[in-house]
Amino acid sequence: MKQRIITGAIALALFLPIVLLGGPVFTILIYIIAAVGLNEMLRMKGIQLFSFAGIVSLLLLFMLLLPSSITKDVLEVTGHTKLEWIFVAVFLLLIYTVLVKNHFTFDDAAFVILGTLYVGVGFYYFIETRNIGLSYVIFALLVVWTTDSGAYFTGRKIGKRKLWPEISPNKTVEGFVGGIVWALVTAFIIQWISPLTSSYLVLIGITIAASIFGQLGDLVESAIKRHYNVKDSGNLLPGHGGILDRFDSLLFVIPLLHFLHFL
């Protein structure tokens, strides 16, 4: 626990100022974080980042992360949309399965594409959210963090019924609900300090959805690791695991805020 707290404090001290700063520096940081997360994802499948499939995946990731403010300029240069570049990556990986005589299989190709989309789309919306406004990033971060902490402490205190033992044995139904309650309290405090919406009903609905999806994002990451028999996605953050272990909930929550037209 001590190591976890120390690592968290150091990471927050390095990450938060760049979030506050925003702009190109923040975008570059997200590119770096996303690349590390992609590497963690590929390693679960035994795929090296600096292999043909890994490089295709990395290039596709960088294309997916392009902010909307410059996507149009890139489209004019390349003549292709992001969706078309996804198709190009799919075709290249499928052709590669033939060239290496199925040492790299269709399943591997599907994993690479889906893994890249999982990481890329989530972090793309992280960039977009920061460009819209700092308050929304703070809202997402605090809702996710308080949901995580609330679920943990509530589960330890009163948790009895297992939520999904096959995926994450320590999570409880009580902790799941407790996380939502803590997130709501946090949302009300944020709304009081810096209003995000004129409707408390909208705030409550968005916060509940974000808290639920955040916890589902955590479960999805747990399911992936369990399937590939991996304890942590990486070891970059002692006591916390890897980048995907820390951002799994945000990769679900931040796109959700856009899909629900909250932003």
N, C-alpha and C positions, 0 to 999 in steps of 0.2 A: 504493500500500500504506500509506504514512504517513497519508494522509487517511482511509483505511478504518479504521485502528487508532484514530485520534483520535476519529472519529465513533462507533465502537463503544464506546470507553471512556466518552464523554460520555453516550451513550444508556443504557449499563449503569448508570452512576452515578445517572441520573434514574429508571430503570425499577425497579431492584432494591429500593430502599427502599420503594417502594409495594407491590411484591410481598411483601416482608417484613411490611408493615403489614396488608395484606389489608383485609377489610371493605368498606364502601361506597366508600371512596376507590379501592380497587383495581377495584371493579366499574365505577365511573365512568370510570376510565382505559381499561378494556377497551372500554367503549362508544365512547369517542373513537377509540381505535385501530381498532376494527372499522369505524366510519364512514369513516375515512380509507381503510382497505383496500377497502371497498365502492366508494368514489369512484374509486379506482385501477382496480378491476375494470370499472366502467361506462365509464370513459374509454377503455379499450382498444377498446370497441365504438362509441365516439363518442357515448355517451349522457351527458347532463349530469345531475349529481346533483339540481339544482334544476329538473328537468323533471317532468312528470306521472309518467312511469315511474320516474324517480329517487326522487321523494318516496314513491311506493308501496313501492319497494324499501327505502328508509331506514326507513319505519315498520314494515315487515315485519321488518327486521333488528332493530330495537329490541324487537319482540315476541319474536323468537327468543332474544334475549340475556337475557330475564328469568330470573333465578335460580329454581330450583325452590322455594326457600323462600317466594317471593312469588307464584309462578304461580297457586297455588290462590286467593289473594285476588283476583287480576286476573280469573280465570275466573268467580268469583262476581259480579264487577262487570259484565263484558262478556257472560258467558253463552256464550263460545266458547273452544275449546281452541286451542293453537298450530297444530295441523293444519288446523283450520277457518279460521284466519286466513290460512294459506297458500292455501287454496282461494279465499278472498275476493280475495287479491292476484292470483291467476291469472285469475279472472273479470274483474276490473277491467282488467287489461292486455289481455286478449283483446277486451273491449269497446272499449278504446282503439284497437286496430288497425283497427276498423271506423270509428270516429269520425274518424280521421285518414286514412282511405282507404288504408291499408297503407303510409303513410310511416313508420309504426312497425309492423314486420311480426311475424308469428308467431315467426319466428326470434329477433327482438329480445326478444319477451316470454319466450321459453324461456331465452334468455341471462340476462335479468334475474332470473328465478326461480332458476335453477340457480346463478348467481353469488351471489345473496343467501344461499342455503342453504349454499354452500361457505364463505362468510365467516362467516355467522351460527352455524352448527352448531359449527364449530371454536372460535370464541371463546366460545360458550356453555359448552362443556366446559372452557375455560380458567377461567372463573368458578367452575364447579362443582368443579373440581379444587382450586382455592385454598380453597374453603369446606370441603372434606374435610380438607385438611392441607397445610401449607407444604412438607413433605418430598417430597410427590409432585410438586409443581410444580418443585422444585429438581431432582428426578430427571429429569423430562421435559426441562427446559431443558438440563441438563448432558449428557444422552444425545444430544440434538439437536446441541448445540454441538460436542461432541467427535466426533460422527459427521461433521459438516461439516468440522471441522479435520482429522480423521484421514484422511478421503477426499481432501482437498485436498493435504496434505503427502505422503501415500503415493502418490497419483497423480503428483505432481511428481517424486518420487524414483525410483519403479520402474514407474510406469504405462506400459504399452505397448499393450494391447488396448482399443480404444474400447468404451465401454459402450453408448451410444446416440447415435451421431454426428449422426443426423438431428434429434435433439431438443436435445442438449447436447454439442457437439463436444469439449469439454475433459475430460469425465468418462471415467474408465477403469474396467475391471473390477477391476484391482488396487486402485484408490482406493475402489471400492464395498466390497470385502472389508476393506480397511484401516479404513474408517469403522466397520464392525461390530466389529472387534477393539478399536479405541480405545473404543468405547461400552461394551463388556464390561468393560474395565479400569476405566472410570469407575464402572460399576454395582457392581463388587466393592468399590471404595473407599467408595462411598456406603453399601453394605450393612455394611461394617465400622464405619463411623462411626455410622450411624443405620439399623438394620435395617428394611427395608420388608416383608420376607416371611420366613417361617421355612424356606422351601425354596429352595436355590440353583438347583435345576432350574427352578423357576418364574421366578426372577430371570433366569436365562440365557435362557429362552424368551421372556420379555417383552422383554428388552433387545434380543435379535436381531430380534424382530418390530418393535419400535419403531424400531430403526436402519434396517431395510429400508424401513418405511413412511415414515420421515422422508426418506430419499433419493428414494423414489417421489413424495412430496409436492413435493420440489424439482423433479423432472422434470416433474410435472404443470404446475407454474407456468411452467417453461421452455417446455413445449409450447403453453400458452395464449399466451404472449408471442410465440413464433415464429409461431403461426397468425395473430396480429393484427399482426405485424411491429413489435413493441415491444421495445426493448432492456431497459428496466427498467420495473417496474410504476409507479414514481413517482420523484421526486427529493427526497423529504423528508430522506433520510439520505445525505448526500454520501459516495460511495465504496461505498455499500451498495444504493442504489436506493430503493425504496419500502417501505411496510409489508408488502405481500405478499411482497416479495423476502426479507424477514427472518423472516416468520412462516409461510412456505409449508410447511415441514416440521412445525412445531408444530400446524398446522391438521389434519394427518393423525395425528400421534402422540398428542396428548392425547385426542381421541375414542377412539382405538384402546385406550388404557388402560382406558377405561370399557367398551367393547364386549367386551373380554377379561375383564371383571370383576376386574381387578387392583386397582381402587379400590372 
